Amino acid sequence: MVVVLTLAVGAVLLWWSLSLPPGDPTFYYGTAVLAVVWAGGAFASGPLRRGRANTREGTRYVVPVVQPIALGLLLLAFFLAGALLVSRVPLLAEPVEGLLDHARAGVLWVVLVITVFNGVAEELFFRGALYAALPRHWAVVGNVVVYAVVTVAVGVPLLVLAAVLIGVVCSLQRRVTGGVLAPIITHITWSAGMLLLLPPLMSLLR
């Protein structure tokens, strides 16, 4: 019940906050409240595990850090390369430009903090609470589907595709490590990199 309620409220807040005009100060409050909703729903649903990974030798467990960063950087490189194609297709580029205008019109460091906070909160909820609430054999597929459906509220087709790819990678990390730390690190590596690098890249490619 907690997961379903959080999903409903989160989807509405996501749609509302990203429908605000770029530069509107309310955007900051809306996205901050959204992060609180995701994180609050995650902690209210039950205990969250950090997760662990095997060493290369397989002799002991370690905190998963290096591999999640590497996966985040690989995802970042993939999306930045994809921007070269997207920039040449107006039907795809215009919704992305509209989304990036929030970063261009706002105070960059504030948007960066909100982006990181939201990335952490999303992973706590989607790869923490939601993943645990789904049947074990369908956890990865169900997690990706729900994550993508919620992202549809934004109205940017490429963001839905991003949600699918991020969802697959982070859900598999959740299954392998048994916790939320690895997905969090991958998500914020990717999202922070996209925020800092994609707007100038798209402007350069115009």
RAKA-V687045 format. One record per run of one state. SS is the DSSP state (~ for helix, > for strand, _ for the rest). FROM is the first residue (numbers start at 1). LEN is the number of residues. If there is no record, write none. Layout:
SS&FROM&LEN ; SS&FROM&LEN
//
This chain:
_&1&1 ; ~&2&17 ; _&19&7 ; ~&26&20 ; _&46&7 ; >&53&2 ; _&55&6 ; >&61&2 ; _&63&3 ; ~&66&21 ; _&87&3 ; ~&90&16 ; _&106&2 ; ~&108&26 ; _&134&2 ; ~&136&19 ; _&155&2 ; ~&157&21 ; _&178&3 ; ~&181&25 ; _&206&1
//
